[in-house]
């Protein structure tokens, strides 16, 4: 009976720890603290050296839980990444995720050699443990602080974070093997790296396509689609690891394929994996926090602080600026990507591998990795918002995102039903305009379900459901956001519709069906005005763009900051202010002649 009581108490204690982690996330959301830091602190407080007094030293269990959690996190990250986004920043992201990891680890190692007295392989192990970034912490902070990144910068950080973990894990395991078994010839090391990468990519492609085929062909009972997808993801990961391929790369690519193909129960899978990923992160971080001893961390704190400073202020910036040199990134964007290199779950997870194989100095590696992650979260985490504002990489969100209801329609994969609450300040309610590809299907009013014909004019408080192509539902959010009307609205503006100038032409094209050249899709509206306007912007200046026209709504220091949308005139209009019309017309013609001459 005593063993049964022990099991019951263990279940109770584990549930209470997870519950504490979940409730502490509310505090983190309020104060903008990184969730990883909160969960780690919960584990440390509950640990043997903390007030909780819970004894936990099962490194094998922590490694197992960490592997499962990271596999789910990477699969979920791939599931949410659009192929268009992936392709547009694939080259710079892969440079950061490959060459950038090597440079970061190599530049961090000398500090470990001189301060800790390690040999070069041991020092490189320290550098590899802290070489990868944590996307979950970054985007939680950005959303919690109400910041919105430039699309190209956000996509680069996201893809880098999803693809740099496999290389950091490979380097760490390789260096641990070298310390355990001795030297290996470099050709064998390169062959092993290529084999793991190619094997992981192949198994990820096969696993992703097989998951899509199974989802759409098998008649699974309702509610089992999401658990099926999660189980298949873990199967792909396990098969790849068993075959000595990169399971983390395989599971990320499998998620990328599943997320970009029409499948049954797509929204159910997304919601289920959201919850599963949250729970996996909480359990992993709490267990890693339980492994830490505060007094041992303090003993290694000076050396860890020096390594963290080298990582944040020297190694990461050099790696980012070197890797992004061939690509069109401004120095502000490179500086922000450098500072956004938050260390997190993977760093502590990798630091536990030496403990698992009982390497000499294993506790030193773990303590150094743990302190570096804490410092990164505290310093970079809490300064991420101010850094984005100072570098003008992100603008504050002007309105909250609307609550969207997505419903899959059995029997087809191309359309989904999307529902919104209609508020008094919605742009849709003011002008009754939605994209041509969105078709109103039903209206819920006063507990009654009505067809659009029966409902008549939409009223505040209604819930409207529209049929939209798969993957385009998010583009409707802008029409149902609660935003107050401008102080002096232009009666010709499309739904009193105002956008941040950091919105890209590609994002605008998705909503209005515009034809934008592929090389211009990542261009922001502000950049579009600076290239084509021909003079410093003034409120009221107009540029035509396909079926719409862009109107300068606000500017600051010679840069457009807010843009209004209106129906385009039949003939392009010259800028309305700043120059008289004859001179403006002459400059437009001169610019066209010069462009024709240069292109010819």
C-alpha positions in Angstrom: 0.0 0.0 0.0 2.9 2.3 0.7 4.0 2.1 -2.9 0.5 2.9 -4.1 0.4 5.9 -1.8 3.8 7.0 -3.2 2.5 6.8 -6.8 -0.7 8.7 -5.9 1.4 11.4 -4.2 3.7 11.6 -7.2 0.7 12.1 -9.5 -0.7 14.8 -7.2 2.6 16.6 -6.9 3.2 16.5 -10.7 -0.3 17.8 -11.4 0.2 20.6 -8.8 3.5 21.6 -10.4 1.9 21.7 -13.9 -1.0 23.7 -12.5 1.4 26.2 -10.9 3.2 26.6 -14.2 -0.1 27.2 -16.1 -1.4 29.8 -13.5 2.0 31.5 -13.4 1.7 32.1 -17.2 -1.0 34.7 -16.3 1.5 36.6 -14.3 4.0 36.3 -17.1 1.5 37.7 -19.6 0.8 40.7 -17.3 4.4 41.6 -16.7 5.9 40.5 -20.0 8.2 37.9 -18.4 9.4 35.0 -20.6 7.3 31.9 -19.9 10.4 29.7 -20.0 11.9 31.7 -17.1 8.7 31.3 -15.1 8.5 27.6 -15.6 12.1 27.1 -14.7 11.7 29.1 -11.5 8.7 27.0 -10.5 10.8 23.9 -10.9 13.7 25.4 -8.9 11.4 26.6 -6.1 9.9 23.1 -5.9 13.3 21.3 -6.1 15.3 19.8 -3.3 17.4 22.9 -2.8 14.3 25.1 -2.8 11.3 25.5 -0.4 9.5 22.6 -2.0 12.2 20.1 -1.1 11.3 17.7 -3.9 14.2 15.4 -4.7 14.6 14.8 -8.4 17.7 13.6 -10.1 16.4 11.4 -12.9 18.3 12.8 -15.9 17.1 10.1 -18.2 13.4 11.0 -17.6 14.2 14.7 -18.1 16.0 13.8 -21.4 13.0 11.7 -22.6 10.5 14.3 -21.7 12.7 17.0 -23.3 13.0 15.0 -26.6 9.3 14.5 -26.8 8.6 18.2 -26.0 11.1 19.5 -28.6 9.7 17.1 -31.2 6.2 18.5 -30.7 7.4 22.1 -30.6 9.3 21.7 -33.9 6.4 19.9 -35.5 4.0 22.6 -34.4 6.4 25.3 -35.7 6.5 23.6 -39.1 2.7 23.3 -39.1 2.3 27.0 -38.7 4.9 28.1 -41.3 3.6 29.0 -44.7 5.5 27.7 -47.7 5.6 31.2 -49.2 7.2 32.5 -46.0 9.6 29.6 -45.9 10.7 30.1 -49.5 11.1 33.9 -49.2 13.6 33.7 -46.3 15.0 30.2 -46.8 18.5 31.2 -47.8 19.3 33.7 -45.0 17.6 31.5 -42.4 19.5 28.4 -43.4 22.8 30.4 -43.3 22.0 31.5 -39.8 20.9 28.0 -38.8 24.1 26.4 -40.2 27.1 28.7 -40.6 25.7 30.9 -37.8 25.6 28.1 -35.3 29.2 27.1 -36.1 30.4 30.7 -35.8 28.6 31.3 -32.5 30.0 28.1 -31.0 33.5 28.8 -32.2 33.6 32.4 -30.9 32.2 31.4 -27.5 34.7 28.6 -27.0 37.8 30.7 -26.3 36.2 32.3 -23.3 35.5 28.9 -21.9 39.1 27.9 -22.5 40.6 30.8 -20.7 38.1 31.2 -17.8 37.3 27.6 -17.1 40.6 26.0 -18.1 38.9 23.5 -20.5 40.5 22.0 -23.6 39.2 23.0 -27.0 36.8 20.1 -27.4 35.2 20.8 -24.0 35.1 24.5 -24.7 33.4 23.8 -28.1 30.9 21.7 -26.2 30.0 24.6 -24.0 29.6 26.8 -27.1 27.4 24.2 -28.9 25.1 23.9 -25.9 24.3 27.6 -26.0 24.4 28.1 -29.8 20.8 27.7 -30.7 17.9 30.2 -30.3 14.4 29.8 -28.8 11.6 31.0 -31.0 8.8 30.3 -28.5 10.2 32.8 -25.9 10.8 35.4 -28.6 7.3 35.4 -30.1 5.6 35.1 -26.7 7.3 38.3 -25.6 6.6 40.2 -28.9 2.9 39.3 -28.7 2.7 39.9 -25.0 4.2 43.4 -25.4 1.9 44.2 -28.2 4.7 44.4 -30.9 4.4 43.3 -34.5 7.6 42.5 -36.4 8.3 43.3 -40.0 7.2 40.2 -41.9 10.6 39.4 -43.4 12.4 39.8 -40.1 9.8 37.7 -38.2 10.0 35.0 -40.9 13.8 34.8 -40.8 13.8 34.5 -37.0 11.1 31.8 -37.1 12.7 29.7 -39.8 16.1 30.0 -38.2 14.8 28.9 -34.8 13.0 25.9 -36.4 16.1 24.8 -38.3 19.1 25.6 -36.1 18.1 23.1 -33.3 19.1 20.0 -35.3 22.6 21.3 -36.0 23.2 22.4 -32.4 22.0 19.0 -31.2 24.2 17.2 -33.7 27.3 19.2 -32.6 26.6 18.6 -29.0 26.2 14.8 -29.4 29.2 14.7 -31.7 31.4 16.5 -29.1 30.1 14.3 -26.3 31.1 11.2 -28.3 34.5 12.6 -29.0 35.0 13.2 -25.2 33.8 9.7 -24.4 35.4 7.6 -27.2 38.3 9.8 -28.4 39.1 11.3 -31.8 37.2 10.6 -34.9 38.5 11.3 -38.5 37.1 14.5 -40.0 35.8 12.7 -43.1 33.7 10.5 -40.8 32.4 13.5 -39.0 31.4 15.3 -42.2 29.8 12.1 -43.6 27.8 11.7 -40.3 26.6 15.3 -40.5 25.5 15.0 -44.1 23.9 11.6 -43.5 21.9 12.9 -40.5 20.8 16.0 -42.5 19.8 14.2 -45.7 18.3 11.3 -43.8 16.2 13.6 -41.6 15.1 15.6 -44.7 14.0 12.4 -46.6 12.2 10.9 -43.6 10.5 14.3 -43.0 9.2 14.5 -46.6 8.0 10.9 -46.5 6.4 11.3 -43.1 4.7 14.6 -44.0 3.2 13.3 -47.3 2.2 10.0 -45.6 0.4 11.9 -42.9 -1.5 14.0 -45.4 -2.5 10.9 -47.4 -3.6 9.1 -44.3 -5.6 12.0 -42.9 -7.5 12.4 -46.2 -8.0 8.7 -46.9 -8.8 7.2 -43.5 -12.2 7.5 -42.0 -11.1 8.2 -38.5 -13.7 8.7 -35.8 -14.4 12.4 -34.9 -11.9 13.6 -32.4 -9.1 11.2 -33.3 -7.5 13.2 -36.2 -5.5 15.4 -33.9 -4.1 12.6 -31.6 -3.4 10.7 -34.8 -1.3 13.5 -36.2 0.6 14.0 -32.9 1.4 10.3 -32.7 2.6 10.2 -36.3 4.9 13.2 -35.6 6.5 11.4 -32.7 6.7 8.2 -34.8 8.6 10.2 -37.6 10.9 11.5 -34.9 11.5 8.1 -33.3 12.2 6.4 -36.7 14.6 9.1 -37.7 16.5 8.9 -34.4 16.6 5.1 -34.5 18.1 5.2 -38.1 20.7 7.8 -36.9 19.1 10.6 -39.0 18.1 14.0 -37.6 14.7 13.4 -35.9 14.3 17.1 -35.1 14.8 18.1 -38.7 12.5 15.3 -39.9 9.7 16.3 -37.6 10.0 20.0 -38.5 9.8 19.2 -42.3 6.9 16.8 -41.7 5.0 19.6 -39.9 5.8 22.0 -42.7 4.3 19.7 -45.3 1.1 18.8 -43.3 0.5 22.5 -42.5 0.6 23.5 -46.1 -1.6 20.8 -47.6 -5.4 20.7 -47.5 -6.3 18.1 -44.8 -9.3 17.0 -42.8 -9.8 18.6 -39.4 -7.0 21.1 -40.0 -8.3 23.5 -37.3 -8.9 20.8 -34.8 -5.3 19.6 -35.3 -3.9 23.1 -34.8 -5.9 23.7 -31.6 -5.0 20.2 -30.2 -1.3 20.7 -30.9 -1.4 24.1 -29.3 -2.5 22.6 -26.0 -0.2 19.6 -26.3 2.8 21.9 -27.0 2.0 24.1 -24.1 1.8 21.1 -21.7 5.0 19.6 -23.1 6.9 22.8 -22.6 5.6 23.3 -19.1 6.5 19.7 -18.0 10.0 19.9 -19.7 10.9 23.3 -18.1 9.6 22.3 -14.7 11.7 19.1 -14.8 14.8 20.9 -15.9 14.2 23.4 -13.1 14.0 20.6 -10.6 17.5 19.4 -11.8 19.1 22.7 -10.9 20.8 23.5 -7.6 20.9 27.2 -6.9 24.1 27.1 -4.8 25.9 25.2 -7.6 24.6 27.7 -10.2 26.0 30.6 -8.0 29.4 28.9 -7.8 29.7 28.9 -11.6 27.9 32.2 -12.1 31.0 34.5 -12.8 32.3 32.2 -15.6 28.8 31.8 -16.9 28.2 35.6 -17.0 31.4 36.1 -19.0 30.3 33.4 -21.5 26.8 34.9 -21.7 28.3 38.4 -22.4 30.5 37.0 -25.1 27.6 35.2 -26.6 25.2 38.2 -26.6 27.5 41.0 -27.4 30.2 39.4 -29.7 29.5 35.9 -31.0 25.9 36.2 -32.0 26.2 39.7 -33.6 29.3 38.6 -35.6 27.5 35.5 -36.7 24.4 37.3 -37.8 26.1 40.2 -39.6 28.4 37.7 -41.4 25.6 35.3 -42.4 23.3 38.1 -43.6 25.9 40.1 -45.5 24.9 38.6 -48.9 21.2 39.4 -48.4 19.1 42.6 -48.4 18.9 43.3 -44.7 19.4 46.8 -43.2 21.8 47.2 -40.3 18.8 47.8 -38.1 17.3 44.5 -39.0 20.6 42.7 -38.5 21.1 44.3 -35.1 17.6 43.3 -34.0 18.1 39.7 -35.2 21.4 39.7 -33.3 19.7 40.8 -30.1 16.7 38.5 -30.6 18.9 35.4 -30.2 17.3 34.3 -27.0 18.6 31.1 -25.5 16.0 28.7 -24.0 14.7 25.2 -23.8 17.2 23.6 -26.2 20.2 25.1 -24.4 19.2 23.5 -21.0 18.1 20.3 -22.7 21.5 20.0 -24.4 23.3 20.8 -21.2 21.6 17.7 -19.6 23.2 15.3 -22.2 26.7 15.3 -20.5 24.8 14.5 -17.2 23.0 11.6 -19.0 26.3 10.0 -20.2 28.1 10.9 -16.9 30.9 12.9 -18.5 33.6 14.4 -16.3 32.6 18.0 -15.5 29.0 17.2 -16.5 27.6 19.4 -13.7 29.8 22.3 -15.0 28.3 22.1 -18.5 24.8 22.0 -17.0 25.3 24.9 -14.7 27.0 27.1 -17.3 24.2 26.3 -19.8 21.5 27.0 -17.2 22.9 30.3 -16.1 23.5 31.5 -19.7 19.8 30.7 -20.5 18.6 32.6 -17.4 20.8 35.7 -18.2 19.6 35.7 -21.8 16.0 35.5 -20.8 16.4 38.2 -18.2 18.5 40.7 -20.2 17.4 40.1 -23.8 13.9 39.0 -22.9 12.9 42.1 -21.0 14.7 44.5 -23.4 13.3 42.9 -26.6 10.4 45.4 -26.8 12.5 48.5 -26.3 15.1 47.2 -28.8 12.4 46.7 -31.5 11.1 50.2 -31.0 14.5 51.9 -30.9 15.6 50.0 -34.1 12.1 50.7 -35.7 11.7 47.0 -36.5 8.2 46.7 -34.9 5.3 49.0 -34.3 2.8 48.8 -31.4 -0.4 47.0 -32.3 -3.1 49.6 -32.8 -6.0 47.2 -32.2 -6.6 43.8 -30.7 -6.9 40.8 -33.0 -10.5 39.6 -33.5 -11.7 36.3 -32.2 -12.0 34.0 -35.1 -14.0 30.7 -35.3 -12.9 28.2 -37.9 -15.0 25.2 -38.9 -13.9 22.4 -41.2 -16.5 21.3 -43.8 -16.5 17.4 -44.2 -16.5 16.2 -47.8 -14.2 18.8 -49.2 -10.7 20.3 -48.4 -10.6 23.6 -50.3 -13.0 25.8 -48.2 -13.7 26.4 -44.6 -16.4 28.3 -42.6 -15.0 31.3 -40.7 -17.1 33.2 -38.1 -16.6 36.6 -36.5 -18.4 38.8 -34.0 -19.5 42.1 -35.7 -18.7 45.0 -33.4 -19.8 48.6 -33.8 -16.3 49.7 -34.8 -15.6 47.0 -37.3 -14.5 48.2 -40.8 -16.9 45.6 -42.3 -19.9 47.2 -40.5 -19.0 50.7 -41.8 -18.7 49.8 -45.5 -20.0 46.2 -45.9 -16.9 45.3 -47.9 -15.2 41.9 -47.8 -12.8 40.3 -50.4 -14.4 38.7 -53.4 -13.2 35.3 -52.4 -15.2 35.4 -49.1 -18.9 34.5 -49.3 -21.3 35.2 -46.4 -23.2 32.0 -45.6 -25.2 32.6 -42.4 -25.8 35.1 -39.6 -26.5 34.4 -35.9 -28.7 37.1 -34.3 -30.6 36.9 -31.0 -30.0 33.2 -30.7 -31.4 32.6 -34.2 -29.6 31.3 -37.2 -30.4 33.2 -40.4 -29.4 33.1 -44.0 -27.9 36.3 -45.4 -31.2 37.1 -47.2 -33.2 36.6 -44.0 -30.8 38.6 -41.9 -30.7 41.6 -44.3 -28.4 44.4 -43.1 -25.7 43.2 -40.6 -26.1 44.8 -37.2 -23.7 45.3 -34.3 -23.7 42.2 -32.1 -24.3 39.8 -35.0 -22.1 36.8 -35.7 -21.4 36.4 -39.4 -20.0 33.2 -40.9 -18.2 33.3 -44.3 -17.0 30.7 -46.7 -13.3 31.2 -47.4 -10.5 29.3 -49.2 -8.3 27.2 -46.9 -5.4 29.2 -45.6 -6.9 32.6 -46.3 -9.1 32.9 -43.3 -6.5 35.0 -41.4 -6.8 37.7 -44.1 -10.4 38.4 -43.0 -9.3 39.4 -39.5 -8.6 43.0 -40.7 -12.2 43.5 -41.6 -13.6 42.5 -38.2 -11.1 44.2 -35.9 -12.5 46.7 -33.4 -10.9 49.9 -34.4 -12.3 53.4 -33.8 -12.9 55.5 -36.9 -10.2 58.1 -37.8 -10.7 61.7 -36.6 -11.0 63.0 -40.1 -11.9 60.1 -42.4 -11.6 60.4 -46.1 -15.1 59.5 -47.6 -13.4 57.7 -50.5 -11.3 55.4 -48.2 -12.0 51.7 -48.4 -13.9 51.0 -45.2 -12.0 53.8 -43.3 -9.3 51.2 -43.7 -5.9 52.1 -42.3 -2.8 49.9 -42.3 0.7 50.1 -40.8 3.3 51.1 -43.3 5.2 48.0 -42.4 2.6 45.8 -44.0 4.1 44.1 -47.1 2.8 44.3 -50.7 2.5 40.5 -50.6 0.2 40.6 -47.5 -1.9 43.2 -49.2 -2.0 41.1 -52.4 -3.4 38.1 -50.5 -6.4 40.2 -49.3 -7.3 42.0 -52.6 -6.0 39.6 -55.2 -3.4 42.0 -56.5 -0.7 41.0 -59.0 2.6 41.7 -57.3 5.9 40.6 -58.8 7.6 37.9 -56.6 10.7 40.0 -56.0 8.4 42.9 -54.6 6.2 40.8 -52.3 8.5 41.4 -49.3 8.6 45.2 -49.9 6.8 47.2 -47.2 4.3 50.0 -48.0 6.7 52.5 -46.6 9.5 51.3 -48.9 7.0 51.3 -51.9 6.2 55.0 -51.2 9.9 55.9 -50.8 10.7 54.3 -54.2 7.8 55.5 -56.2 6.6 58.8 -54.7 9.4 61.0 -55.9 9.4 63.5 -53.0 9.1 63.4 -49.2 5.7 62.0 -48.2 2.8 64.2 -47.0 -0.6 63.1 -45.7 -2.9 62.8 -48.7 -0.3 61.7 -51.2 -1.7 58.9 -53.4 -0.1 56.0 -55.3 -2.2 53.6 -57.4 -1.7 49.8 -56.8 -3.8 47.6 -59.0 -7.5 47.7 -58.0 -6.8 50.0 -55.0 -4.9 53.2 -54.2 -2.6 53.8 -51.3 -3.1 57.1 -49.5 -0.5 58.5 -47.0 -2.4 58.9 -43.7 0.6 59.7 -41.5 4.3 60.2 -41.8 7.2 60.8 -39.4 10.8 62.0 -40.2 10.2 61.6 -43.9 8.9 58.1 -43.6 5.3 56.9 -44.2 4.0 55.3 -41.0 0.3 54.8 -41.8 -1.5 54.1 -45.1 -5.1 54.4 -46.0 -6.8 52.3 -48.7 -9.2 53.6 -51.3 -10.7 52.6 -54.6 -8.2 53.4 -57.4 -9.1 56.0 -60.0 -9.3 55.0 -63.6 -6.1 57.0 -64.3 -3.2 57.2 -61.9 -3.1 60.3 -59.8 0.0 62.3 -59.2 0.9 63.2 -55.6 -1.6 65.8 -54.4 0.7 67.8 -52.2 4.3 68.9 -52.0 4.6 69.8 -55.7 2.3 71.7 -58.1 0.5 69.5 -60.6 2.4 70.5 -63.8 5.8 69.9 -62.1 4.6 66.6 -60.6 3.3 65.5 -64.0 6.7 66.4 -65.6 8.6 64.5 -63.0 6.4 61.4 -63.4 7.0 61.5 -67.2 10.7 62.0 -66.7 11.0 59.1 -64.3 9.1 56.9 -66.7 11.5 57.9 -69.5 14.6 57.2 -67.4 13.2 53.8 -66.3 12.5 52.9 -70.0 16.0 54.1 -70.9 17.7 52.0 -68.1 15.7 48.9 -68.9 16.2 49.2 -72.6 
